[in-house]
Amino acid sequence: MNKPQREAHKLLSSVGWSRPGDLTIDEIAWSLGAFVKESPLEGSEGHILRKGNTAIITVNERVDYQPKRNFVVAHEIGHFVLHKGVSLLFSETDKTLTEWHQKSAHEQEANLFASELLMPTELFIKEIKGETLSLGLIEEIADYFGTSLTATFLKYAKYGDFPLMIIYTEGGIIRWKQHSDDFPFQWLPLGNSVPPLTVAGDFFNGNGIEDEPVEVDTIAWFPEDYGIKGKEHWKLWEQCFPVSSDGLISCLWTN
């Protein structure tokens, strides 16, 4: 268990949290001396201003999706707990919280902390154990923990039983990817255009987006992968979620 996870567990233990619903994320922040408020923010989803052992966490009032708000607050709590001697102010744009792999170690740590605070690994594994991966499962788990589908898929990629890859594309360009260790295809160069014969490709070509997972050809996403030989006929499920005006999360899993 890494430091962000350990610190998240320590915090949950200190406030007597044992399951979702015991305390709101605002109440957890309050227990630390961090007050959460909502205000208009330009170009930012949230920020934290620290003064000694207290802080004010501000969430953009336009963030009206509760799971996203939960993550914004949990992310800022992560900064408060982990980065006490670093800065008085952390300000998060929409990309800071969308792009899971940040160059800044502080942002990666705050994301890991937020994920563990909202979805403790031991409890998360208990909920998914023995269950077949499906959109319905992810929706059920996301609803249970009060998290977004994106955050839940990312957690599943690390601790789930089924091979999974999550891809973030922006403006039709692949920006980052994260996958489970057992996902069979991994050669997907960053900076490439989104393949046209995919759900993501349809989205960036102006054809809208499907509400349900769609079966796509594996070779459409991974034509250059060394492991594709002999598996050109394989299919994948693809489920996409817009996360900004030009940002899209694609989740791929095996049949």
Buried (B, 14 or more C-beta within 10 A) or exposed (E): EEEBBEBBBEBBEEEEBEEBEEBEBBEBBBBBEBEBEBEEBEEBBBBBBBEEEEBBBBBBEEBEEEBBBBBBBBBBBBBBBBBEEEEEEBBBBBBBBBBBEBEEEBBBBBBBBBBBBBBBBEBBBEEBEEBEBBBEBBEBBBEBBBBBBBBBBBBBBBBBBBBBBBBBBBEBBBBBBBBBEEBBBEEBEEEEEBBEEBBBBBBBEEEEBEEEBBEBBBBBBBEEBEEBEEEEEBEBBBBBBEBEEEBBBBBBBBE
